Amino acid sequence: MSKLSKQDKIDIYNLWKNYQVGSGELSRRYDVNISVLNYLVALIDRHGFSILNKSYITYSAEFKEQAIRRVIVNHESLYSVALDLGLKSPGILFNWVRSYKENGYNVIIKPKGRPRHESQKQADQAGKSPLKARKPSLTPSELKTYYRERICKKIARLSQPKEQEPKAEEIAAAVTQLRRELKVSVTFILETINANPDLPHMSRSNYYYTINKKDKDAKNQPLMTLIRKI
């Protein structure tokens, strides 16, 4: 919504609510995505026009953690949490959640203002800016629960449509991807999958057999191509 002035937002809301101007027409008139318009109207409905008075806001680490936990732990929708908190867009909360996962389930706080000369020098030597990381807000138990949910959802997608059983290669590839994303062991992933009767199962030995077989096939592919050409 950065393209829109405060008056633009008020006009859009009034045209939508009071004059029944459609979202398509407003989207063309103001050159704004329809999803942005939907969120804007919902935001004003929830908080009133006073929400538009807020300029740039610096959110505390505690505020971010609470918002992130509502999405990850309480399974509230990202859209509804952003709307309830009065964020300018759901993308703000999406970026918080993404950064939280990328930084090992930590909230990273960037220091305010220009860094001191010595601090900047040390940062340049290390190749990183000085950032302060908070301790993970999720307990080990909560993290494991979240990991299991992610694993089950990803493997369940392989079985869509339900009448098609996923191939071993597909399951093994998904397990490898989950291992890289979540930084957990193959054993943990396979145990989670095999404990769910609704998911296709795979043993540890079958996983490594499938992965090794795939690697061998990939290595032999150039040779087979050369043979065909001859």
Secondary structure as UniProt FT lines:
FT   TURN            2..3
FT   HELIX           6..18
FT   HELIX           23..30
FT   HELIX           34..47
FT   HELIX           49..53
FT   HELIX           61..72
FT   HELIX           78..85
FT   HELIX           90..102
FT   TURN            103..104
FT   STRAND          108..109
FT   HELIX           117..126
FT   STRAND          132..133
FT   HELIX           140..157
FT   TURN            158..159
FT   TURN            162..163
FT   HELIX           168..182
FT   HELIX           186..194
FT   TURN            197..198
FT   HELIX           204..229
//
